[in-house]
Amino acid sequence: SQLLEKAEDRDAVVEVFFRYARQYFEATAWFSIRDDRILGREVHNISNLTDIRDLSVAVGRGAAIEELVRTVQPRVADLSRKPEDLPLAEALRRVDCQPSALLPVGIQRRVVAMVYGDRGGEHFRQNDLAPLIELLPEVSRAFERIIRTRKVLGLNARANVGSEVAAVDPRESVVAREAAARAGRDSE
């Protein structure tokens, strides 16, 4: 939790939380969620996957991920049971490793990322993940803090540029241009 408070950028938040989440699972993956797709970002201990960043799975109607996005609530699900959930389990090559945890990372009640984790087919319940789940609101707050900081820094940078521009006497640039033009004519 202290590491999340000290994180200064998005990558640091992801690194801290993903490293912590990996302790609970045999295999773990981090996804961003855009529109109706989940996009692979990082993976741990899934060796038969060539490149997680090539993974893009549609969020099917009735799928566990659709419910996760709708409710912003973590869940443990067997992704091998319903046809709507199979595309993710198949893409990760983890159909035989169920159940899995799906942990949402939200910003202002909107899921922007998700952690997938399984224990290689060993049964577990959501209660087994209580310390990890309790950390989710802190992860969200860390992302929100970074976004606010970036907005403030962006506004301050624009204000500084604006004040620098306002500090320049517009007549000075006209005078400088006229002098340069005269100097060019004088040298001819």
C-alpha positions in Angstrom: 0.0 0.0 0.0 2.9 2.4 0.8 4.5 1.5 -2.5 1.3 2.4 -4.3 1.1 5.8 -2.6 4.7 6.5 -3.7 4.2 5.4 -7.3 4.7 8.3 -9.6 3.4 6.9 -12.9 1.1 4.3 -14.3 3.9 1.8 -15.0 5.0 1.9 -11.3 1.4 1.2 -10.1 1.1 -1.7 -12.5 4.5 -3.1 -11.4 3.7 -2.9 -7.7 0.2 -4.4 -8.0 1.1 -7.1 -10.6 4.1 -8.2 -8.5 1.9 -8.5 -5.5 -0.9 -10.3 -7.4 1.6 -12.9 -8.8 2.1 -14.2 -5.2 -1.4 -15.6 -5.2 -1.3 -17.5 -8.4 0.6 -20.0 -10.6 -0.1 -17.9 -13.7 -1.0 -14.3 -14.0 -1.8 -11.8 -16.8 -2.5 -8.1 -16.8 -5.0 -6.7 -19.4 -6.2 -3.3 -20.4 -9.9 -3.0 -21.3 -10.9 -0.8 -24.2 -14.3 -0.7 -25.6 -15.5 -4.3 -25.9 -12.0 -5.9 -25.9 -9.4 -7.0 -23.5 -5.8 -6.4 -24.6 -2.8 -8.3 -23.1 -0.2 -6.2 -21.4 1.9 -8.4 -19.1 2.1 -12.0 -18.2 3.8 -14.1 -15.6 4.5 -17.9 -15.8 2.5 -18.6 -18.9 5.4 -20.0 -21.0 3.4 -21.3 -23.9 2.2 -17.8 -24.9 4.4 -16.2 -27.5 3.6 -12.5 -26.8 0.9 -11.3 -24.5 0.7 -8.0 -26.3 -0.6 -9.8 -29.4 -3.6 -11.1 -27.3 -6.9 -9.3 -28.0 -10.1 -10.9 -27.0 -13.7 -9.6 -27.5 -15.8 -9.4 -24.4 -18.7 -11.6 -25.2 -22.2 -11.0 -24.1 -22.9 -13.0 -20.9 -19.2 -13.6 -20.3 -17.6 -13.3 -16.8 -15.6 -10.4 -18.1 -18.7 -8.6 -19.2 -20.1 -9.0 -15.7 -16.8 -7.8 -14.2 -16.9 -4.7 -16.3 -20.6 -4.0 -15.5 -20.3 -4.6 -11.7 -16.7 -3.6 -11.1 -16.5 -6.5 -8.7 -13.8 -9.2 -8.6 -14.8 -12.8 -9.2 -13.5 -16.4 -9.3 -14.9 -18.2 -12.3 -14.3 -21.4 -14.3 -13.7 -20.0 -17.8 -13.9 -23.5 -19.3 -17.6 -24.0 -18.5 -19.4 -21.4 -20.6 -18.8 -20.8 -24.4 -18.8 -17.0 -23.7 -15.7 -17.4 -21.4 -13.8 -19.9 -23.5 -12.0 -17.4 -25.8 -10.0 -15.9 -23.0 -9.1 -19.3 -21.4 -8.1 -20.6 -24.9 -6.1 -17.5 -25.8 -4.1 -17.9 -22.6 -3.9 -21.7 -23.2 -5.3 -22.1 -19.6 -8.5 -24.0 -20.2 -7.3 -27.0 -18.1 -6.1 -24.6 -15.3 -9.4 -23.3 -14.1 -10.8 -21.8 -11.9 -9.4 -18.3 -12.3 -9.7 -15.0 -10.6 -10.7 -11.9 -12.6 -9.8 -8.7 -10.7 -11.0 -5.4 -12.0 -9.0 -2.2 -11.8 -11.4 0.7 -12.0 -11.0 4.5 -12.4 -14.1 6.3 -11.3 -16.3 3.2 -11.4 -15.1 2.3 -14.9 -13.0 -0.8 -15.4 -9.8 0.1 -17.3 -7.7 -3.0 -16.6 -8.0 -6.5 -15.2 -5.8 -9.1 -13.6 -6.3 -12.8 -14.5 -4.8 -15.4 -12.2 -5.1 -19.1 -11.8 -3.5 -21.8 -9.7 -3.0 -24.4 -12.3 -6.3 -26.1 -11.8 -6.2 -26.0 -8.0 -9.6 -25.0 -6.6 -9.8 -21.7 -4.6 -12.4 -19.3 -3.6 -12.7 -15.5 -3.7 -12.2 -15.4 0.1 -8.7 -16.9 -0.4 -7.8 -13.7 -2.2 -9.1 -11.2 0.5 -5.8 -9.3 1.0 -5.4 -8.9 -2.7 -9.0 -7.8 -3.3 -8.7 -5.4 -0.4 -5.9 -3.7 -2.2 -8.0 -3.0 -5.4 -9.4 0.4 -4.1 -5.9 1.6 -3.3 -4.7 0.7 -6.9 -7.6 2.7 -8.3 -6.8 5.6 -6.0 -3.2 5.5 -7.1 -4.2 5.7 -10.8 -6.7 8.5 -10.1 -4.0 10.4 -8.1 -1.6 10.1 -11.0 -4.2 11.3 -13.5 -5.0 14.3 -11.3 -1.3 15.1 -11.0 -0.8 14.9 -14.7 -3.8 17.1 -15.4 -2.5 19.7 -12.9 1.0 19.5 -14.3 -0.4 19.9 -17.8 -2.4 22.9 -16.8 0.6 24.5 -15.0 2.8 23.9 -18.0 0.2 25.5 -20.3 -0.2 28.4 -17.8 3.6 28.9 -17.7 3.8 28.9 -21.5 0.9 31.4 -21.6 2.6 33.7 -19.0 5.9 33.5 -20.9 4.1 34.5 -24.1 2.2 37.2 -22.3 5.5 38.6 -20.9 6.9 39.2 -24.4 6.2 42.6 -25.6 4.5 42.1 -29.1 6.1 45.4 -30.3 9.5 43.9 -29.5 9.1 41.1 -32.0 7.9 43.6 -34.7 10.9 45.9 -33.9 13.3 42.9 -34.1 11.8 41.8 -37.5 12.1 45.3 -38.9 15.7 45.6 -37.7 16.5 42.3 -39.3 14.9 43.3 -42.5 16.8 46.6 -42.5 20.0 44.8 -41.8 19.4 42.5 -44.8 18.8 45.5 -47.1 21.8 47.4 -45.7 24.1 44.4 -46.5 23.0 44.4 -50.2 
